[in-house]
Amino acid sequence: MSLRYRGADYEPCQTGFNYFEEVIGTYRGAVVTRRVATNAPNQHIDGLTYRGAKVK
């Protein structure tokens, strides 16, 4: 599937994530959980710029 954002075409990253649900508490009697990825790849790309300034 090809996607486009502001005129730039790109392909989405289709990696399979392994995750587990962690119970973080309760809110008004309901259990609140969050998904924690165990094998998430590093999302940082070297050489990014924003309005001419290099992003770390």
C-alpha positions in Angstrom: 0.0 0.0 0.0 1.4 3.4 -1.0 0.7 6.4 1.1 1.1 10.2 0.4 1.5 13.1 2.8 1.9 16.6 1.5 3.0 15.4 -1.9 5.6 12.9 -0.6 5.0 9.2 -1.4 6.1 6.6 1.1 5.5 3.0 2.1 4.4 2.2 5.6 6.6 0.1 7.8 4.9 -3.3 8.3 6.8 -4.8 11.2 5.1 -7.2 13.5 5.3 -6.1 17.1 5.3 -8.4 20.1 3.6 -6.7 23.0 2.1 -7.5 26.3 -0.6 -5.8 28.3 0.4 -4.3 31.6 -2.1 -3.4 34.3 -1.4 0.1 35.5 -4.3 0.7 37.9 -8.0 1.2 38.1 -10.2 4.2 37.2 -13.7 4.4 38.6 -13.7 0.7 39.2 -12.4 -0.4 35.7 -9.0 -2.0 35.2 -6.7 0.2 33.1 -4.1 -1.5 31.0 -1.5 -0.4 28.4 0.3 -2.2 25.7 4.1 -2.4 26.0 6.1 -3.4 22.9 9.0 -5.8 23.5 10.7 -5.7 20.1 10.0 -2.2 18.8 12.7 -1.0 16.4 14.5 2.3 16.8 12.4 5.0 15.1 15.2 7.7 14.9 16.6 8.5 11.5 19.9 10.3 11.2 20.0 13.5 9.2 16.5 14.9 9.9 16.0 18.6 9.5 13.1 20.8 10.5 12.9 24.3 9.0 16.6 24.1 8.1 17.8 23.1 11.6 19.3 19.6 12.2 17.2 17.5 14.6 19.1 15.3 17.1 
